[in-house]
Amino acid sequence: MPWIRVDLTHEEIIKGRHTLLEQAFDKVLMQAMGSEHVALFRSKDFLTYPTPYYIHVPQDLVDTLRPIWLVRSFDGQDCDPPSRDQILLVAGSPRAWDLLLEKSKP
């Protein structure tokens, strides 16, 4: 479960569901005490719907943080790491960008 993708439709974004996702993620980040390995990214493309959001929670923190409620609440799905050049960091440490470099390691 290290990478989770949540897709929000145009209607959901207009209704503020992205704000609810960000607030829910902030709770996970606080539980992780600001870990640089917990991050929320979103697509740079603001005109494509559904808009993908990507959440990273390292496997060793999954049991501690129990982010499964976040996945279920927003219909998140396990996914591969996103492409670094197509996303923006929404919440988490700027060092979270390094998480995307890990996917290219053998």
N, CA, C and O atoms as a GROMACS GRO file, in nm:
protein
  424
    1MET      N    1   0.080  -0.120   0.000
    1MET     CA    2   0.000   0.000   0.000
    1MET      C    3   0.084   0.127   0.000
    1MET      O    4   0.029   0.232   0.034
    2PRO      N    5   0.209   0.126  -0.034
    2PRO     CA    6   0.283   0.251  -0.026
    2PRO      C    7   0.224   0.365  -0.110
    2PRO      O    8   0.227   0.480  -0.066
    3TRP      N    9   0.171   0.336  -0.229
    3TRP     CA   10   0.113   0.441  -0.313
    3TRP      C   11  -0.036   0.415  -0.333
    3TRP      O   12  -0.077   0.304  -0.366
    4ILE      N   13  -0.114   0.519  -0.312
    4ILE     CA   14  -0.260   0.512  -0.327
    4ILE      C   15  -0.302   0.624  -0.421
    4ILE      O   16  -0.255   0.737  -0.410
    5ARG      N   17  -0.392   0.592  -0.514
    5ARG     CA   18  -0.444   0.692  -0.606
    5ARG      C   19  -0.591   0.715  -0.576
    5ARG      O   20  -0.669   0.620  -0.563
    6VAL      N   21  -0.628   0.843  -0.566
    6VAL     CA   22  -0.767   0.884  -0.547
    6VAL      C   23  -0.803   0.975  -0.663
    6VAL      O   24  -0.737   1.077  -0.684
    7ASP      N   25  -0.905   0.940  -0.738
    7ASP     CA   26  -0.951   1.023  -0.850
    7ASP      C   27  -1.073   1.102  -0.809
    7ASP      O   28  -1.170   1.044  -0.759
    8LEU      N   29  -1.070   1.233  -0.828
    8LEU     CA   30  -1.184   1.319  -0.797
    8LEU      C   31  -1.238   1.379  -0.926
    8LEU      O   32  -1.163   1.430  -1.010
    9THR      N   33  -1.369   1.372  -0.940
    9THR     CA   34  -1.434   1.428  -1.059
    9THR      C   35  -1.444   1.580  -1.048
    9THR      O   36  -1.420   1.638  -0.942
   10HIS      N   37  -1.478   1.641  -1.159
   10HIS     CA   38  -1.498   1.786  -1.162
   10HIS      C   39  -1.604   1.827  -1.059
   10HIS      O   40  -1.586   1.924  -0.986
   11GLU      N   41  -1.713   1.754  -1.054
   11GLU     CA   42  -1.822   1.784  -0.961
   11GLU      C   43  -1.776   1.772  -0.816
   11GLU      O   44  -1.812   1.854  -0.731
   12GLU      N   45  -1.695   1.669  -0.788
   12GLU     CA   46  -1.644   1.651  -0.651
   12GLU      C   47  -1.552   1.767  -0.612
   12GLU      O   48  -1.556   1.814  -0.498
   13ILE      N   49  -1.472   1.813  -0.705
   13ILE     CA   50  -1.381   1.924  -0.675
   13ILE      C   51  -1.461   2.052  -0.653
   13ILE      O   52  -1.431   2.129  -0.561
   14ILE      N   53  -1.563   2.077  -0.735
   14ILE     CA   54  -1.648   2.194  -0.716
   14ILE      C   55  -1.715   2.192  -0.579
   14ILE      O   56  -1.732   2.295  -0.515
   15LYS      N   57  -1.753   2.073  -0.534
   15LYS     CA   58  -1.819   2.058  -0.403
   15LYS      C   59  -1.720   2.060  -0.287
   15LYS      O   60  -1.761   2.053  -0.171
   16GLY      N   61  -1.590   2.068  -0.316
   16GLY     CA   62  -1.490   2.080  -0.210
   16GLY      C   63  -1.438   1.947  -0.157
   16GLY      O   64  -1.375   1.944  -0.051
   17ARG      N   65  -1.462   1.838  -0.228
   17ARG     CA   66  -1.414   1.708  -0.179
   17ARG      C   67  -1.261   1.702  -0.174
   17ARG      O   68  -1.205   1.629  -0.092
   18HIS      N   69  -1.193   1.778  -0.259
   18HIS     CA   70  -1.047   1.781  -0.252
   18HIS      C   71  -0.999   1.840  -0.119
   18HIS      O   72  -0.897   1.798  -0.065
   19THR      N   73  -1.074   1.936  -0.067
   19THR     CA   74  -1.040   1.995   0.063
   19THR      C   75  -1.058   1.892   0.174
   19THR      O   76  -0.977   1.885   0.266
   20LEU      N   77  -1.165   1.812   0.164
   20LEU     CA   78  -1.187   1.706   0.263
   20LEU      C   79  -1.074   1.602   0.257
   20LEU      O   80  -1.028   1.554   0.360
   21LEU      N   81  -1.030   1.569   0.136
   21LEU     CA   82  -0.919   1.476   0.120
   21LEU      C   83  -0.792   1.532   0.184
   21LEU      O   84  -0.721   1.461   0.255
   22GLU      N   85  -0.764   1.659   0.159
   22GLU     CA   86  -0.645   1.722   0.216
   22GLU      C   87  -0.653   1.728   0.368
   22GLU      O   88  -0.552   1.706   0.436
   23GLN      N   89  -0.770   1.758   0.423
   23GLN     CA   90  -0.786   1.762   0.568
   23GLN      C   91  -0.770   1.623   0.629
   23GLN      O   92  -0.707   1.608   0.734
   24ALA      N   93  -0.825   1.522   0.564
   24ALA     CA   94  -0.811   1.384   0.612
   24ALA      C   95  -0.664   1.342   0.607
   24ALA      O   96  -0.614   1.277   0.699
   25PHE      N   97  -0.596   1.380   0.498
   25PHE     CA   98  -0.454   1.346   0.486
   25PHE      C   99  -0.373   1.416   0.595
   25PHE      O  100  -0.280   1.358   0.650
   26ASP      N  101  -0.407   1.540   0.626
   26ASP     CA  102  -0.335   1.613   0.732
   26ASP      C  103  -0.338   1.536   0.864
   26ASP      O  104  -0.240   1.538   0.938
   27LYS      N  105  -0.448   1.469   0.892
   27LYS     CA  106  -0.457   1.388   1.015
   27LYS      C  107  -0.358   1.272   1.011
   27LYS      O  108  -0.293   1.242   1.111
   28VAL      N  109  -0.346   1.208   0.896
   28VAL     CA  110  -0.249   1.099   0.880
   28VAL      C  111  -0.108   1.155   0.896
   28VAL      O  112  -0.024   1.093   0.962
   29LEU      N  113  -0.081   1.270   0.835
   29LEU     CA  114   0.051   1.332   0.845
   29LEU      C  115   0.084   1.368   0.990
   29LEU      O  116   0.197   1.350   1.034
   30MET      N  117  -0.013   1.420   1.063
   30MET     CA  118   0.010   1.452   1.204
   30MET      C  119   0.040   1.326   1.285
   30MET      O  120   0.128   1.326   1.371
   31GLN      N  121  -0.034   1.218   1.256
   31GLN     CA  122  -0.008   1.091   1.326
   31GLN      C  123   0.134   1.042   1.296
   31GLN      O  124   0.197   0.979   1.381
   32ALA      N  125   0.182   1.071   1.179
   32ALA     CA  126   0.317   1.030   1.139
   32ALA      C  127   0.422   1.127   1.190
   32ALA      O  128   0.541   1.112   1.161
   33MET      N  129   0.378   1.226   1.265
   33MET     CA  130   0.466   1.329   1.321
   33MET      C  131   0.549   1.396   1.214
   33MET      O  132   0.668   1.421   1.232
   34GLY      N  133   0.485   1.425   1.100
   34GLY     CA  134   0.552   1.498   0.993
   34GLY      C  135   0.656   1.418   0.917
   34GLY      O  136   0.744   1.476   0.854
   35SER      N  137   0.647   1.288   0.921
   35SER     CA  138   0.744   1.204   0.850
   35SER      C  139   0.761   1.250   0.706
   35SER      O  140   0.663   1.278   0.637
   36GLU      N  141   0.886   1.257   0.662
   36GLU     CA  142   0.912   1.298   0.523
   36GLU      C  143   0.874   1.189   0.424
   36GLU      O  144   0.885   1.209   0.303
   37HIS      N  145   0.831   1.074   0.474
   37HIS     CA  146   0.791   0.964   0.387
   37HIS      C  147   0.640   0.953   0.369
   37HIS      O  148   0.590   0.862   0.303
   38VAL      N  149   0.568   1.046   0.426
   38VAL     CA  150   0.422   1.051   0.412
   38VAL      C  151   0.392   1.178   0.333
   38VAL      O  152   0.428   1.288   0.375
   39ALA      N  153   0.325   1.163   0.218
   39ALA     CA  154   0.304   1.279   0.131
   39ALA      C  155   0.177   1.266   0.049
   39ALA      O  156   0.127   1.156   0.022
   40LEU      N  157   0.125   1.381   0.009
   40LEU     CA  158   0.009   1.390  -0.080
   40LEU      C  159   0.049   1.472  -0.201
   40LEU      O  160   0.095   1.586  -0.188
   41PHE      N  161   0.031   1.415  -0.318
   41PHE     CA  162   0.060   1.482  -0.445
   41PHE      C  163  -0.069   1.490  -0.526
   41PHE      O  164  -0.164   1.417  -0.500
   42ARG      N  165  -0.072   1.579  -0.624
   42ARG     CA  166  -0.185   1.586  -0.718
   42ARG      C  167  -0.132   1.615  -0.857
   42ARG      O  168  -0.019   1.660  -0.874
   43SER      N  169  -0.215   1.589  -0.954
   43SER     CA  170  -0.178   1.614  -1.093
   43SER      C  171  -0.156   1.763  -1.115
   43SER      O  172  -0.225   1.846  -1.056
   44LYS      N  173  -0.059   1.797  -1.199
   44LYS     CA  174  -0.037   1.937  -1.237
   44LYS      C  175  -0.147   1.987  -1.330
   44LYS      O  176  -0.173   2.107  -1.338
   45ASP      N  177  -0.209   1.896  -1.400
   45ASP     CA  178  -0.310   1.930  -1.499
   45ASP      C  179  -0.443   1.960  -1.430
   45ASP      O  180  -0.513   1.868  -1.387
   46PHE      N  181  -0.477   2.087  -1.420
   46PHE     CA  182  -0.598   2.129  -1.350
   46PHE      C  183  -0.722   2.118  -1.438
   46PHE      O  184  -0.833   2.144  -1.392
   47LEU      N  185  -0.705   2.081  -1.564
   47LEU     CA  186  -0.819   2.077  -1.656
   47LEU      C  187  -0.861   1.936  -1.696
   47LEU      O  188  -0.953   1.919  -1.776
   48THR      N  189  -0.794   1.836  -1.641
   48THR     CA  190  -0.828   1.698  -1.672
   48THR      C  191  -0.905   1.638  -1.555
   48THR      O  192  -0.863   1.648  -1.440
   49TYR      N  193  -1.016   1.574  -1.586
   49TYR     CA  194  -1.098   1.509  -1.484
   49TYR      C  195  -1.124   1.366  -1.525
   49TYR      O  196  -1.142   1.341  -1.644
   50PRO      N  197  -1.126   1.272  -1.434
   50PRO     CA  198  -1.104   1.296  -1.292
   50PRO      C  199  -0.958   1.335  -1.264
   50PRO      O  200  -0.866   1.294  -1.335
   51THR      N  201  -0.941   1.414  -1.160
   51THR     CA  202  -0.809   1.461  -1.121
   51THR      C  203  -0.748   1.361  -1.023
   51THR      O  204  -0.806   1.333  -0.919
   52PRO      N  205  -0.631   1.306  -1.058
   52PRO     CA  206  -0.570   1.210  -0.966
   52PRO      C  207  -0.492   1.278  -0.854
   52PRO      O  208  -0.419   1.376  -0.874
   53TYR      N  209  -0.509   1.223  -0.735
   53TYR     CA  210  -0.429   1.257  -0.617
   53TYR      C  211  -0.352   1.131  -0.580
   53TYR      O  212  -0.405   1.020  -0.593
   54TYR      N  213  -0.229   1.146  -0.534
   54TYR     CA  214  -0.146   1.032  -0.498
   54TYR      C  215  -0.101   1.048  -0.353
   54TYR      O  216  -0.048   1.152  -0.314
   55ILE      N  217  -0.122   0.944  -0.275
   55ILE     CA  218  -0.085   0.944  -0.133
   55ILE      C  219   0.024   0.840  -0.114
   55ILE      O  220   0.015   0.728  -0.164
   56HIS      N  221   0.129   0.878  -0.042
   56HIS     CA  222   0.234   0.783  -0.009
   56HIS      C  223   0.238   0.764   0.142
   56HIS      O  224   0.253   0.860   0.218
   57VAL      N  225   0.223   0.638   0.184
   57VAL     CA  226   0.240   0.599   0.324
   57VAL      C  227   0.330   0.476   0.322
   57VAL      O  228   0.290   0.373   0.268
   58PRO      N  229   0.451   0.485   0.379
   58PRO     CA  230   0.541   0.371   0.374
   58PRO      C  231   0.483   0.248   0.444
   58PRO      O  232   0.410   0.259   0.542
   59GLN      N  233   0.517   0.133   0.392
   59GLN     CA  234   0.462   0.007   0.443
   59GLN      C  235   0.485  -0.008   0.593
   59GLN      O  236   0.398  -0.060   0.664
   60ASP      N  237   0.600   0.036   0.644
   60ASP     CA  238   0.629   0.019   0.786
   60ASP      C  239   0.543   0.109   0.876
   60ASP      O  240   0.538   0.088   0.997
   61LEU      N  241   0.475   0.208   0.818
   61LEU     CA  242   0.386   0.294   0.896
   61LEU      C  243   0.238   0.262   0.875
   61LEU      O  244   0.152   0.318   0.943
   62VAL      N  245   0.208   0.174   0.782
   62VAL     CA  246   0.067   0.145   0.752
   62VAL      C  247  -0.007   0.096   0.875
   62VAL      O  248  -0.117   0.144   0.904
   63ASP      N  249   0.051   0.003   0.949
   63ASP     CA  250  -0.017  -0.050   1.068
   63ASP      C  251  -0.032   0.056   1.177
   63ASP      O  252  -0.133   0.061   1.246
   64THR      N  253   0.069   0.140   1.192
   64THR     CA  254   0.066   0.244   1.294
   64THR      C  255  -0.035   0.353   1.261
   64THR      O  256  -0.112   0.394   1.348
   65LEU      N  257  -0.036   0.398   1.136
   65LEU     CA  258  -0.121   0.511   1.097
   65LEU      C  259  -0.262   0.468   1.058
   65LEU      O  260  -0.356   0.547   1.067
   66ARG      N  261  -0.275   0.345   1.015
   66ARG     CA  262  -0.405   0.292   0.972
   66ARG      C  263  -0.475   0.386   0.873
   66ARG      O  264  -0.586   0.431   0.900
   67PRO      N  265  -0.411   0.416   0.760
   67PRO     CA  266  -0.471   0.507   0.662
   67PRO      C  267  -0.581   0.440   0.580
   67PRO      O  268  -0.633   0.500   0.485
   68ILE      N  269  -0.616   0.316   0.615
   68ILE     CA  270  -0.714   0.244   0.536
   68ILE      C  271  -0.849   0.317   0.534
   68ILE      O  272  -0.920   0.310   0.434
   69TRP      N  273  -0.885   0.386   0.641
   69TRP     CA  274  -1.011   0.462   0.643
   69TRP      C  275  -1.007   0.572   0.538
   69TRP      O  276  -1.109   0.604   0.477
   70LEU      N  277  -0.889   0.629   0.518
   70LEU     CA  278  -0.875   0.733   0.416
   70LEU      C  279  -0.896   0.674   0.277
   70LEU      O  280  -0.961   0.734   0.191
   71VAL      N  281  -0.841   0.556   0.256
   71VAL     CA  282  -0.856   0.489   0.127
   71VAL      C  283  -1.004   0.457   0.102
   71VAL      O  284  -1.056   0.482  -0.007
   72ARG      N  285  -1.070   0.402   0.201
   72ARG     CA  286  -1.211   0.364   0.184
   72ARG      C  287  -1.300   0.486   0.167
   72ARG      O  288  -1.392   0.484   0.086
   73SER      N  289  -1.276   0.591   0.242
   73SER     CA  290  -1.359   0.711   0.235
   73SER      C  291  -1.353   0.778   0.099
   73SER      O  292  -1.451   0.839   0.055
   74PHE      N  293  -1.240   0.767   0.033
   74PHE     CA  294  -1.221   0.835  -0.095
   74PHE      C  295  -1.202   0.737  -0.211
   74PHE      O  296  -1.158   0.776  -0.319
   75ASP      N  297  -1.237   0.611  -0.188
   75ASP     CA  298  -1.229   0.510  -0.292
   75ASP      C  299  -1.089   0.502  -0.354
   75ASP      O  300  -1.075   0.491  -0.476
   76GLY      N  301  -0.988   0.508  -0.268
   76GLY     CA  302  -0.850   0.501  -0.316
   76GLY      C  303  -0.812   0.361  -0.360
   76GLY      O  304  -0.867   0.262  -0.312
   77GLN      N  305  -0.719   0.355  -0.452
   77GLN     CA  306  -0.671   0.227  -0.507
   77GLN      C  307  -0.518   0.224  -0.502
   77GLN      O  308  -0.453   0.326  -0.523
   78ASP      N  309  -0.463   0.107  -0.474
   78ASP     CA  310  -0.318   0.092  -0.482
   78ASP      C  311  -0.273   0.125  -0.624
   78ASP      O  312  -0.344   0.096  -0.720
   79CYS      N  313  -0.156   0.185  -0.636
   79CYS     CA  314  -0.106   0.222  -0.769
   79CYS      C  315   0.045   0.226  -0.770
   79CYS      O  316   0.110   0.216  -0.665
   80ASP      N  317   0.100   0.240  -0.889
   80ASP     CA  318   0.244   0.260  -0.904
   80ASP      C  319   0.275   0.406  -0.871
   80ASP      O  320   0.186   0.491  -0.875
   81PRO      N  321   0.401   0.436  -0.839
   81PRO     CA  322   0.437   0.576  -0.814
   81PRO      C  323   0.407   0.662  -0.936
   81PRO      O  324   0.426   0.617  -1.050
   82PRO      N  325   0.361   0.784  -0.914
   82PRO     CA  326   0.332   0.873  -1.027
   82PRO      C  327   0.460   0.925  -1.090
   82PRO      O  328   0.568   0.916  -1.031
   83SER      N  329   0.447   0.980  -1.209
   83SER     CA  330   0.560   1.042  -1.278
   83SER      C  331   0.588   1.178  -1.215
   83SER      O  332   0.499   1.263  -1.206
   84ARG      N  333   0.709   1.199  -1.174
   84ARG     CA  334   0.748   1.322  -1.103
   84ARG      C  335   0.716   1.449  -1.181
   84ARG      O  336   0.680   1.550  -1.121
   85ASP      N  337   0.730   1.445  -1.312
   85ASP     CA  338   0.710   1.566  -1.392
   85ASP      C  339   0.563   1.600  -1.415
   85ASP      O  340   0.532   1.702  -1.478
   86GLN      N  341   0.471   1.518  -1.364
   86GLN     CA  342   0.329   1.544  -1.386
   86GLN      C  343   0.251   1.573  -1.259
   86GLN      O  344   0.128   1.576  -1.261
   87ILE      N  345   0.321   1.595  -1.147
   87ILE     CA  346   0.251   1.614  -1.020
   87ILE      C  347   0.306   1.734  -0.942
   87ILE      O  348   0.414   1.785  -0.969
   88LEU      N  349   0.226   1.776  -0.844
   88LEU     CA  350   0.263   1.882  -0.749
   88LEU      C  351   0.252   1.825  -0.608
   88LEU      O  352   0.166   1.741  -0.580
   89LEU      N  353   0.338   1.869  -0.519
   89LEU     CA  354   0.330   1.830  -0.378
   89LEU      C  355   0.223   1.916  -0.311
   89LEU      O  356   0.232   2.039  -0.313
   90VAL      N  357   0.123   1.852  -0.252
   90VAL     CA  358   0.014   1.923  -0.184
   90VAL      C  359   0.044   1.933  -0.035
   90VAL      O  360   0.026   2.039   0.025
   91ALA      N  361   0.088   1.823   0.025
   91ALA     CA  362   0.115   1.821   0.169
   91ALA      C  363   0.226   1.722   0.198
   91ALA      O  364   0.238   1.618   0.134
   92GLY      N  365   0.307   1.757   0.295
   92GLY     CA  366   0.420   1.672   0.332
   92GLY      C  367   0.550   1.750   0.316
   92GLY      O  368   0.550   1.864   0.269
   93SER      N  369   0.657   1.688   0.354
   93SER     CA  370   0.789   1.750   0.347
   93SER      C  371   0.835   1.765   0.202
   93SER      O  372   0.806   1.678   0.119
   94PRO      N  373   0.907   1.873   0.170
   94PRO     CA  374   0.964   1.885   0.036
   94PRO      C  375   1.057   1.767   0.002
   94PRO      O  376   1.081   1.739  -0.115
   95ARG      N  377   1.108   1.701   0.104
   95ARG     CA  378   1.194   1.584   0.080
   95ARG      C  379   1.112   1.466   0.028
   95ARG      O  380   1.169   1.364  -0.013
   96ALA      N  381   0.981   1.478   0.029
   96ALA     CA  382   0.895   1.370  -0.023
   96ALA      C  383   0.921   1.346  -0.172
   96ALA      O  384   0.893   1.237  -0.222
   97TRP      N  385   0.974   1.445  -0.242
   97TRP     CA  386   1.007   1.425  -0.383
   97TRP      C  387   1.104   1.308  -0.400
   97TRP      O  388   1.103   1.241  -0.503
   98ASP      N  389   1.186   1.284  -0.298
   98ASP     CA  390   1.282   1.173  -0.304
   98ASP      C  391   1.211   1.038  -0.312
   98ASP      O  392   1.269   0.941  -0.360
   99LEU      N  393   1.086   1.031  -0.266
   99LEU     CA  394   1.010   0.906  -0.274
   99LEU      C  395   0.995   0.861  -0.418
   99LEU      O  396   0.992   0.741  -0.447
  100LEU      N  397   0.986   0.957  -0.508
  100LEU     CA  398   0.969   0.925  -0.649
  100LEU      C  399   1.097   0.876  -0.713
  100LEU      O  400   1.094   0.807  -0.815
  101LEU      N  401   1.209   0.913  -0.655
  101LEU     CA  402   1.338   0.864  -0.706
  101LEU      C  403   1.357   0.718  -0.672
  101LEU      O  404   1.423   0.644  -0.745
  102GLU      N  405   1.298   0.675  -0.559
  102GLU     CA  406   1.312   0.536  -0.514
  102GLU      C  407   1.255   0.438  -0.614
  102GLU      O  408   1.302   0.325  -0.624
  103LYS      N  409   1.154   0.480  -0.690
  103LYS     CA  410   1.093   0.385  -0.783
  103LYS      C  411   1.188   0.344  -0.895
  103LYS      O  412   1.168   0.240  -0.958
  104SER      N  413   1.290   0.425  -0.920
  104SER     CA  414   1.382   0.392  -1.028
  104SER      C  415   1.502   0.309  -0.980
  104SER      O  416   1.586   0.268  -1.060
  105LYS      N  417   1.509   0.286  -0.849
  105LYS     CA  418   1.619   0.204  -0.796
  105LYS      C  419   1.591   0.057  -0.822
  105LYS      O  420   1.476   0.013  -0.813
  106PRO      N  421   1.695  -0.020  -0.853
  106PRO     CA  422   1.675  -0.163  -0.877
  106PRO      C  423   1.641  -0.237  -0.750
  106PRO      O  424   1.621  -0.358  -0.752
   0.00000   0.00000   0.00000
